């Protein structure tokens, strides 16, 4: 069995496309994924830029992701790019993970509009919300952002945030850690101490993770 961790970057559909915006608010402009083997070792990568069909790349998207109009010019449209991703996943038994279900929702909506013949159950039957599994493992009721989950693991983000392949690769580090229950509990114990304080030590640990203290206060 293989494990594929995927991340998407999106660009808003231009407001003049009112009919499209009724069903699709954003378009995928980058797909990034890493493949892990049975031992959760990285054995393959997938990355492609996607040419949007309903508007130019917005300045704030370029600022966030680094993706410019020039980078997507001449690239494949969504249907071709997504088909390439499906072929890359292949026929082997594979579980697909993302951080939250927003990427699956995006793909389902975009497929419905641009690839109406695609069987979306191919996605749904394979997809796992890794963020929910992570939060459930820690007993959290609020969703922990990827950067905070990595910070809690004391894992420095490798690469550039909001770059699809780098986001997928860093998410895969969380997936790999979660396979070893003893190591996961040991690594995440400081977080558990913050969220469920038992000693004065929790306060000093909380100083190291101020965003987690804020999360605790919101629970």
TITORMI-431712 format. One record per residue (C-alpha): x, y, z; residue in one letter; residue number from 1. Coordinates in nm, 3 decimals. Layout:
SITE       X       Y       Z code pos
SITE       X       Y       Z    a NUM
...
END
This chain:
SITE       X       Y       Z code pos
SITE   0.000   0.000   0.000    x   1
SITE   0.108   0.355  -0.073    x   2
SITE   0.023   0.676   0.110    x   3
SITE  -0.009   1.002  -0.086    x   4
SITE  -0.015   1.338   0.089    x   5
SITE  -0.152   1.615  -0.131    x   6
SITE  -0.178   1.993  -0.110    x   7
SITE  -0.338   2.247  -0.342    x   8
SITE  -0.292   2.616  -0.405    x   9
SITE  -0.588   2.810  -0.539    x  10
SITE  -0.677   3.139  -0.706    x  11
SITE  -1.020   3.309  -0.683    x  12
SITE  -1.252   3.293  -0.982    x  13
SITE  -1.284   3.645  -1.126    x  14
SITE  -1.602   3.823  -1.021    x  15
SITE  -1.717   3.879  -1.379    x  16
SITE  -1.766   3.502  -1.407    x  17
SITE  -2.083   3.518  -1.200    x  18
SITE  -2.235   3.196  -1.324    x  19
SITE  -1.917   3.000  -1.249    x  20
SITE  -1.888   3.159  -0.904    x  21
SITE  -2.225   3.014  -0.812    x  22
SITE  -2.059   2.672  -0.793    x  23
SITE  -1.685   2.742  -0.787    x  24
SITE  -1.520   3.020  -0.588    x  25
SITE  -1.157   2.920  -0.653    x  26
SITE  -0.950   2.734  -0.911    x  27
SITE  -0.653   2.507  -0.848    x  28
SITE  -0.330   2.661  -0.971    x  29
SITE  -0.083   2.415  -0.820    x  30
SITE  -0.097   2.049  -0.720    x  31
SITE   0.176   1.907  -0.499    x  32
SITE   0.197   1.556  -0.354    x  33
SITE   0.442   1.312  -0.202    x  34
SITE   0.418   0.935  -0.208    x  35
SITE   0.516   0.728   0.096    x  36
SITE   0.569   0.352   0.106    x  37
SITE   0.454   0.102   0.369    x  38
SITE   0.729   0.227   0.600    x  39
SITE   0.615   0.587   0.549    x  40
SITE   0.936   0.669   0.365    x  41
SITE   0.917   0.922   0.084    x  42
SITE   0.948   0.744  -0.251    x  43
SITE   0.802   0.988  -0.503    x  44
SITE   0.687   1.343  -0.574    x  45
SITE   0.430   1.509  -0.798    x  46
SITE   0.412   1.880  -0.872    x  47
SITE   0.252   2.084  -1.145    x  48
SITE   0.121   2.432  -1.202    x  49
SITE  -0.229   2.465  -1.347    x  50
SITE  -0.352   2.736  -1.581    x  51
SITE  -0.668   2.902  -1.440    x  52
SITE  -0.959   2.938  -1.679    x  53
SITE  -1.161   3.208  -1.505    x  54
SITE  -0.928   3.490  -1.413    x  55
SITE  -0.570   3.605  -1.376    x  56
SITE  -0.359   3.529  -1.071    x  57
SITE  -0.451   3.780  -0.801    x  58
SITE  -0.170   3.988  -0.642    x  59
SITE  -0.247   3.862  -0.292    x  60
SITE  -0.221   3.501  -0.418    x  61
SITE   0.120   3.577  -0.568    x  62
SITE   0.226   3.731  -0.238    x  63
SITE   0.105   3.427  -0.044    x  64
SITE   0.222   3.146  -0.275    x  65
SITE   0.486   3.301  -0.497    x  66
SITE   0.289   3.186  -0.803    x  67
SITE   0.279   3.446  -1.079    x  68
SITE   0.082   3.475  -1.402    x  69
SITE   0.401   3.391  -1.592    x  70
SITE   0.444   3.066  -1.397    x  71
SITE   0.102   2.932  -1.501    x  72
SITE   0.100   3.075  -1.854    x  73
SITE   0.089   2.793  -2.105    x  74
SITE   0.050   2.525  -1.838    x  75
SITE  -0.214   2.255  -1.866    x  76
SITE  -0.571   2.339  -1.763    x  77
SITE  -0.724   2.165  -1.464    x  78
SITE  -0.867   1.863  -1.644    x  79
SITE  -0.531   1.766  -1.798    x  80
SITE  -0.332   1.841  -1.480    x  81
SITE  -0.571   1.647  -1.260    x  82
SITE  -0.567   1.351  -1.498    x  83
SITE  -0.188   1.353  -1.472    x  84
SITE  -0.220   1.342  -1.094    x  85
SITE  -0.464   1.050  -1.110    x  86
SITE  -0.226   0.860  -1.340    x  87
SITE   0.063   0.933  -1.102    x  88
SITE  -0.135   0.791  -0.809    x  89
SITE  -0.184   0.482  -1.022    x  90
SITE  -0.372   0.158  -0.968    x  91
SITE  -0.188   0.043  -0.654    x  92
SITE  -0.386   0.049  -0.330    x  93
SITE  -0.336   0.405  -0.206    x  94
SITE  -0.467   0.623   0.075    x  95
SITE  -0.473   0.998   0.004    x  96
SITE  -0.429   1.247   0.290    x  97
SITE  -0.465   1.622   0.322    x  98
SITE  -0.458   1.868   0.610    x  99
SITE  -0.835   1.927   0.648    x 100
SITE  -1.103   1.841   0.396    x 101
SITE  -1.090   2.171   0.208    x 102
SITE  -0.873   2.028  -0.070    x 103
SITE  -1.112   1.738  -0.130    x 104
SITE  -1.404   1.981  -0.137    x 105
SITE  -1.217   2.194  -0.392    x 106
SITE  -1.141   1.897  -0.617    x 107
SITE  -1.498   1.771  -0.603    x 108
SITE  -1.637   2.112  -0.698    x 109
SITE  -1.384   2.171  -0.975    x 110
SITE  -1.429   1.821  -1.117    x 111
SITE  -1.805   1.868  -1.114    x 112
SITE  -1.768   2.182  -1.327    x 113
SITE  -1.475   2.095  -1.553    x 114
SITE  -1.475   1.712  -1.557    x 115
SITE  -1.839   1.608  -1.512    x 116
SITE  -1.765   1.250  -1.625    x 117
SITE  -1.499   1.194  -1.360    x 118
SITE  -1.609   0.952  -1.088    x 119
SITE  -1.551   1.153  -0.771    x 120
SITE  -1.590   0.840  -0.558    x 121
SITE  -1.237   0.757  -0.676    x 122
SITE  -1.129   1.046  -0.453    x 123
SITE  -1.378   1.013  -0.168    x 124
SITE  -1.310   0.645  -0.107    x 125
SITE  -0.935   0.707  -0.070    x 126
SITE  -0.932   1.038   0.115    x 127
SITE  -0.839   1.088   0.482    x 128
SITE  -0.852   1.413   0.679    x 129
SITE  -0.516   1.402   0.855    x 130
SITE  -0.588   1.720   1.052    x 131
SITE  -0.891   1.554   1.214    x 132
SITE  -0.695   1.239   1.294    x 133
SITE  -0.421   1.451   1.451    x 134
SITE  -0.667   1.660   1.654    x 135
SITE  -0.859   1.351   1.765    x 136
SITE  -0.537   1.182   1.876    x 137
SITE  -0.464   1.482   2.099    x 138
SITE  -0.824   1.522   2.213    x 139
SITE  -0.857   1.867   2.056    x 140
SITE  -1.195   2.016   1.972    x 141
SITE  -1.046   2.296   1.762    x 142
SITE  -0.859   2.246   1.435    x 143
SITE  -0.486   2.296   1.472    x 144
SITE  -0.320   2.475   1.180    x 145
SITE  -0.044   2.287   0.999    x 146
SITE   0.228   2.528   1.112    x 147
SITE   0.115   2.493   1.474    x 148
SITE   0.106   2.115   1.449    x 149
SITE   0.461   2.118   1.313    x 150
SITE   0.567   2.361   1.585    x 151
SITE   0.419   2.137   1.849    x 152
SITE   0.629   1.853   1.709    x 153
SITE   0.936   2.077   1.722    x 154
SITE   0.963   2.020   1.347    x 155
SITE   1.103   2.312   1.151    x 156
SITE   0.913   2.368   0.825    x 157
SITE   1.126   2.250   0.534    x 158
SITE   1.103   2.466   0.223    x 159
SITE   0.853   2.745   0.164    x 160
SITE   0.509   2.762   0.320    x 161
SITE   0.212   2.776   0.080    x 162
SITE   0.413   2.594  -0.184    x 163
SITE   0.207   2.287  -0.263    x 164
SITE   0.488   2.029  -0.274    x 165
SITE   0.659   2.165   0.038    x 166
SITE   0.330   2.178   0.229    x 167
SITE   0.260   1.819   0.129    x 168
SITE   0.609   1.706   0.230    x 169
SITE   0.584   1.869   0.572    x 170
SITE   0.238   1.724   0.626    x 171
SITE   0.382   1.382   0.549    x 172
SITE   0.621   1.425   0.845    x 173
SITE   0.316   1.441   1.073    x 174
SITE   0.168   1.132   0.910    x 175
SITE   0.493   0.942   0.961    x 176
SITE   0.518   1.043   1.327    x 177
SITE   0.161   0.930   1.395    x 178
SITE   0.248   0.573   1.300    x 179
SITE   0.460   0.525   1.613    x 180
SITE   0.223   0.570   1.907    x 181
SITE   0.498   0.571   2.169    x 182
SITE   0.708   0.826   1.982    x 183
SITE   0.400   1.036   1.905    x 184
SITE   0.300   1.050   2.272    x 185
SITE   0.654   1.132   2.378    x 186
SITE   0.689   1.408   2.120    x 187
SITE   0.346   1.557   2.185    x 188
SITE   0.352   1.530   2.566    x 189
SITE   0.445   1.899   2.610    x 190
SITE   0.135   1.990   2.409    x 191
SITE  -0.081   1.760   2.617    x 192
SITE   0.064   1.922   2.930    x 193
SITE  -0.040   2.263   2.799    x 194
SITE  -0.390   2.159   2.702    x 195
SITE  -0.440   1.957   3.020    x 196
SITE  -0.218   2.130   3.278    x 197
SITE  -0.125   1.921   3.581    x 198
SITE   0.185   2.089   3.717    x 199
SITE   0.353   2.428   3.726    x 200
SITE   0.582   2.300   3.451    x 201
SITE   0.295   2.341   3.206    x 202
SITE   0.321   2.719   3.237    x 203
SITE   0.684   2.727   3.137    x 204
SITE   0.617   2.495   2.841    x 205
SITE   0.327   2.714   2.741    x 206
SITE   0.564   3.007   2.710    x 207
SITE   0.737   2.812   2.434    x 208
SITE   0.411   2.757   2.247    x 209
SITE   0.205   3.078   2.285    x 210
SITE  -0.025   2.980   1.998    x 211
SITE  -0.115   2.662   2.185    x 212
SITE  -0.195   2.859   2.499    x 213
SITE  -0.430   3.069   2.286    x 214
SITE  -0.585   2.747   2.159    x 215
SITE  -0.626   2.620   2.515    x 216
SITE  -0.805   2.939   2.615    x 217
SITE  -1.049   2.897   2.324    x 218
SITE  -1.147   2.542   2.416    x 219
END
